[in-house]
Amino acid sequence: MNQNNQEKYPYQTDEIDLGKIAKLLKERSWFILGFTGIVTLLGIVYALSLPPSPYVSITSVLSPNQSSVLSLNRFPLTSETSETIFINYLRKLSEKEFQKKVFYENDYLTALNPESEPIDDVEDYVLGFLGSISIEASDEIVDSLLESPYSISMEGSDGKIISRFLNELVVSANSETVNDFINITNQKIAIRLDQVSEERRLLLTGAQNDRLSKILRIKEEDAQKIRELNGLIKRAKYKAKKERLNDIQTLSAAAKLAGSLGIVENNLGQISESKNINLNIEINENADLPEWYLFGEKVLLERVGLLKSRISDDPFIPELVSLNNQIHEIQNNNLLQTLEDRQDDSPFIARVNELDIERVNLESIIPESSGIDAMQLAQPPVARQIPNSRRTIVMISFVVGFVLSIFLALMMYLFKEDDTEPTTKTSR
């Protein structure tokens, strides 16, 4: 059967004639070169139609150093750590609204569109520019620090623009984060000042109420004492008046008795002469003698007239002096006058003095951002172009065109041999 096949196709052989193939390829060289050139040219056109390779810019940041933390915590009411500061910084850095703020404030729309070409949707355009921003933690060790830096990267068609934007982004985020802490500190100070003022007001109000209550209590006590003293004075005056009226009655009766007995003049002189002693001693020694006999009608009537003509008995009441002095002392109460004249109770409240000192200290503080950072820049933004595939596309086009041209050349030869086979048989 194999023999029959060989007889039927005498031109076929089991061996590959490399020389013949080489000769064939040489004969088809212009086709191979032309086809390869066309495919390669198409690859070049396609590669040139691709947009330029984008750039990627990368920067790295670390948590702030201890000096920044100490500088921030020098303000009262703050107790931040490097971790809390850095977390706030990263949160600020990743906020789209903040990124858009940096974009618009630095006029990146003009930088990206210098020809001012019309843009259908500016918001989408800006979000597209910001969409490539990536913030990731890395495991690198920078300057023998154990903290892992955070890598911030961004892609764009202009390496200078994206590097400048990243630089302004990390710097602005640092500035705003620090300013946020400063503003929070100012708010805390303002709140504490309000608390100090309110506590001081309550203390002064309480002290004033206590002082007014004490004034009222002292006035009530003094009024009660004065009422009691006035009662004693009234009783003393009443007693003196009753005694004076009794004396008038007694002396009037004695004068009437002396007149009826004819004793008009006093007998004090006669008794003194007879006994040759002092009058006062005589009167005392003869105190048991009746007054009508001792003084006589004339003196007794004179005494009655004096008692009746007396306007006030006060000079004859010894205890009135003491009672009136006590009333005068009460009416001129030094403690009461001091409490009423006091205009400010703060010097007498120790807590108010402490609050005043705290208020002065708080008001003298002006938080500033100098010496404070929310991060450390480990690596400034560096842009590099992402390797493009244009060269690869051209190389692939060349190889594919070359291989495909050889394949087509061989196929064309085979199809040509098939076309000539019947003619060969007929001639035999």
Helices and strands as residue ranges (DSSP letters): H 2-8, H 18-27, H 29-49, E 55-62, H 66-73, H 82-94, H 96-105, H 108-112, H 122-130, E 134-137, E 150-156, H 159-260, H 268-275, H 279-285, H 291-309, G 314-316, H 319-331, H 334-341, G 346-348, H 350-363, E 376-385, H 390-427
